[in-house]
Amino acid sequence: MKCPSCLAENPDDSQYCAKCSFRLSKTDDSSSSATQTLKSAILKLETGSAFADRYQIIEELGRGGMGRVYKALDMELNEKIALKLLKPQIAADEDMIERFRNELKTARNVTHKNICRMYDLGKYKGNYYITMEYVPGEDLKSMLSMIGVLGPGKTVSIGIQICQGLLEAHKHGVVHRDLKPQNIMIDREGAIRIMDFGIARSLKSKGITGVGTMIGTPEYMSPEQAEGKEVDRRSDIYSLGIVLYEMATG
């Protein structure tokens, strides 16, 4: 079965894509609208172009299950930021957009040296986007791909910083729910920043994410998260254990 979102191949009985976590199983209520949404062109922003009359696109930084990420200049503040343009199938899900809106209110209150600041959720010509702090450097996944096994000292140093960032988020009742090497940036000074708290869910808010909805990356998620059950800070700790194992073993 080919994922309509990222085009990765999956077993025929898969409910979610192993690569981007897109829901593959169909439901009577959503199949028609989902098909219509997937026919929509995925907007690609060109280098040098202006978006939403405010952001000048500098370069594309990457793409994933949620959409494309760009480095951009906020022309109002004359400041570089990261802009995540959400995929059409996500933008068309009103419940998910409402969840993003509520969770960003909480995530913006989390300020810590090891956490990337989330700014805002916006909409421009039918396209939803998230703005966040731009962190120059490389992600842990890229580092592991180049180096392989990290030494004990490096693994411990990165692990401690991840723990410090998670501790601050958990104090605010925010769970990341998608902790993985791709979401851990290492800046030019060697400091780490946890990215993408935009899909985090506040422990204090209930009923935003539907029962049976899986959010995250299958390889790193806890069993209860993979089953679409309620999660708390322990799910982040589970994911952290997998990240630590990957750093130590390659």
N, C-alpha and C positions, 0 to 999 in steps of 0.2 A: 504494500500500500504506500503510495507516494503522498507525502505531506503537502497540502496545497499552499502552505505558508513558506516553508524553506526548501521544498522539493526533495527532502531526504527520504530514502526508502525505509519502510517499517514493516514488521510482520503484519499479515492480514487481520489478525485479531487485536491489534494495538488500539488502545483507547486514546493514547496521547503520543505525540511524536517524541522519540528518544533524543532528538537533537534540540528542538526549540520548544517543546512542551505544548504545542498547539493541539487542541482537542480534535481527534480524528473521528470518533464515534458520532453518529448523527442522531439528532432528536427530531421528533415531529414538529416542534415549535420553531426550531432555529435553522433547520437545513435550508429552507428556501431563502431566508434573509442572509444566511452565511454565504450561500452560493452567489447571491447578488453582490454581496460585499466584496468577495474575492475577485469579481470581474472588474472592480474599480482599479484604476491605475494607481500603482504605488508611486507617490510623488518622490522624485529624486531632485535634491537641491544641487545646483551647479556652483562650483567655486567662483566667488566674486559676486554672486547674485544676492539680492536683498530678500529677506523673508519676513513677513508680517510687518513690513515697513519699519523694522527696528534692528533686525539681525543680519549682518553681512557674513555670508558663508565663507570660511577660510579653507576648510578641507573636511573630507569625510574621515571619521576616526574608526568607524566599524559598523557592523550590523549584527543583529541577533534576533531572538524570537519576538521581541517587542517592536523592533523597527530599526531605523538607521540613526546613528549618532554622529553629530557634526561639531567641529570646532568653529565657533562663530564669534564675531565682534558685536557686542551690544552697543549700538551706535549712540544710544541715549546716555549710557554711563561710561562709554569709551573703555570697556572692559571685556576681556575674553571670557567666554562661557562655553559650556557644552550644551548642545541642543539635541534632544532625542525626539525624532519625528515618529509618532506611533503608526503602526500598520493599520490599513483600512478596517480589517476585521476586528481589531481592538477598538478603534475609534467608533465603530458602529455599535458597539456594545454599551448601551446607556448605563447598565448596572456597573460595568467595570470602570467607566469614566467617573461615575459618582464615587466609586471606591477610591480611585486615584485622588479625586478632589479632597475627600475627607482625610485620607491618609497623609497627603502632602501637608495638610495643616499641622498634623502632629510631627511629621518628619522634619519640617522646617525649624521646629523648636529644639532639635537635637544639634548642638554645636560642640564639636570636639576635634582635636587636632588629627585624629585618626578616622574621621568621617567626612566624606564629601558632602558639602551643603546642598540641599535641594532648594530650588527657588520657587518655581511656579508651574502651573498647568495652564496652557493657553490654547486658543482655537483660532485658526486663520483659514478662511475659505474652505471650511469643512474638515480641515486637517488639525488634529490635536497634537500638541507637542509639550514636552517637559523641558524646562531649563534648569541647569544645575552648575555648580562650581566646576571650572575647568582645571584639571590636575595634569600638568605636564609630566611625562614619564612613561613607564610601560607597565602592563598588567602582569600579575604573577604567572598567568598561564603562558604568556610569551617567554618569560624568564625560564620557566620549567622546560619549555620546548627547546630552548637553546642550551641550557646548562644540564638539565636532567636532575640528578639528586643534588639537593642543597646540603651544605655542611651543617653539623649540629648547631653551631653558633648562629648561623644565618636563619635556620629554621626556628630556633627559640626566639630570636629577635623579632622576626616577622610575626610569630605566634603571639607573643606578648602584646604587640601593638594591636593585633586583631582583637584580642581579648579586651583590651582597654576601650577600644571603640564600641564593641558589643555591649560592654558593661554600661557605658553611658546611655546607649540606646535603650537597653532593657530597663534602666532606671526610669526612663520616660514612658515605659510601657510599649515600646516599639520593637517588633520582631522583624528581622530582615527577610527571612523565608526564601532567599535565593543566594546564600553565601557560597561562593565558588571562586577559583583562581581568577576567572575572567572579571570578577567584580572587586578584585583587590589590586589597587594601583600602587606602584612604588615610584615616588617622585625622585627628582635628581639628587636630593639629599639622603635618600635611602629610607625616608619615612613612608609609611603605608597609609592609604586612605581606602576605607570601605565605600564602594560605589553602590548606586542603585537602591537607595532606601525608598525610592518612589513606589515600589510594589509592596513595601512593608505594611503590615496591618497593626493598627493600634490595639493593644489588649483590652483597652477600655471601651472600644466601640464594638458592638455586636451586630450581626445581621447584615454586614456589608458584603461579605463574600458568601455566595450560595453554598449550601451543603453539597459535597461531592465535587467542588471546583478545585482543581489542582493547579497551584501556582509554584513555579520553581523549575529546577533542572533535575531530572530523574536521578542522574548519577550521584548527586550530592544531597538529596532530600531524605528526611527521616521516614520510617515506615508509615507513621500516622499521617504525615503530609502527603505521601504518595497515595494514600487511601482517601484523600480529600477530607480528612477529619480536622477538628480544631487543633491548632498548634500554639505553642508558647515558646518562651526563650530556650527551652530544652531542644527544640528542633534546630535552632541556630548552633547550639553546642555540638549536636550530632554532625552537622555539616562541617563545623570547624574541625572536628576529629578527622574527617575524611581529607580535608585540606592539609592538615598537619601530616597525615600519613603519606599523602602524595608528595609533599616537599621532602620528607625523610627517605622515601623509597624510589621516587621518580616514576 
